[in-house]
Amino acid sequence: MEKKNPSAVHLAVSEMPRLIPAGSLVELEPARVETLRFGDVLYVDNQSRKVLCRFLRHWSSNGESMVMLAQPGLSHAIVLPFKSLIGKVKRVSHGSDVTEPNNESFLLRLLPKLTDYGTTSPMRKFFPGKR
């Protein structure tokens, strides 16, 4: 039985195989909305399916904190209540490799920032209202 907020999960399937290969042990830490950065890798419960996503932004709506996420393979962002976040990926172990996917450099985050990880056209950043 899976705990509500596990400190680590073993991924049989990964939505981000280049960054977090299937079979990895993923260490999680509690996600606090005020400390999340654009592009942070999160483990979320999306309609009873647990998936890896990238954090894009957050806001409050009618007193509920909402998050916008990019899920690999989707061309649009998903919006979920903050309570859907299981944890922020802290460390990934796969075989003898150990990585911290949220410690990417500014340059590695720059291009994805222009497209919100493939969920929008870069033109919208420069010309709001255009697609």
Beta strands, then each sheet from edge to edge (+ up, - down):
strand 1: 8-10
strand 2: 25-29
strand 3: 41-46
strand 4: 49-61
strand 5: 64-70
strand 6: 78-81
strand 7: 85-94
strand 8: 97-99
sheet 1: 1+ 2- 7+ 3- 4+ 5- 6+
sheet 2: 1+ 2- 7+ 8-
end
